[in-house]
Amino acid sequence: MKSIKVQMLAALLFGFAAALIAAGAVNAYSEKTWFTYSPQHKYDSSWPTGNDWQQRAIDSRTAWNNVSPTSFNWSYNASADSRVEYISLCCGRLGETGYWWCGVPYFSNICAAFPRIQNTGYTWYAGTGTPSSGQYDLWSVLTHEFGHGSGLYDHSTSGSCSGTGGPTMCPSISATSTHWRTLEQEDNDRLNSIYP
Ligand SMILES: [Zn+2]
């Protein structure tokens, strides 16, 4: 990369419905965007090598790739800077996303993103069925993190995030819940808004 890299963390994601955090004065349509509509990622060495984990990463990025009419599209590249990681995260987060920011003026673009899954304190379900009691759904949380990796902030906690069935970019999810695997209209609209 020719540009100076600035590493930042995305909005946080907590595992407990009771631990909702206010999104503050975030404007959902002013996110930073990738310098390209065709970002690429690889798997960090920490990412489990089981088929399920790699397939869930494919499924998670595909949820965003399927948004239309935008041509924004993730793909795999073994030499990409961006990578999915399975590492220890602060503060009980289920996941987070780091960034390298680049571009002019003022680091206005994303040049790499790091969707991360917490490797401490949670039991992950990496399949496509229904998680057992106490398990968190990898596919759901990783789809949320790929939304951050695409440039989206968390959705406001007010309104449609209460209860289940809200947009994938809502800030928290309960054990066994799988509803973030598929995007809601608002998730689609937001991606189309930043990548017209
Ligand atoms: Zn989030």
Boltz pocket constraint, residues with backbone or C-beta under 6 A from the ligand:
constraints:
  - pocket:
      binder: B
      contacts: [[A, 11], [A, 12], [A, 13], [A, 144], [A, 148], [A, 153], [A, 154], [A, 169], [A, 170], [A, 171]]
      max_distance: 6.0
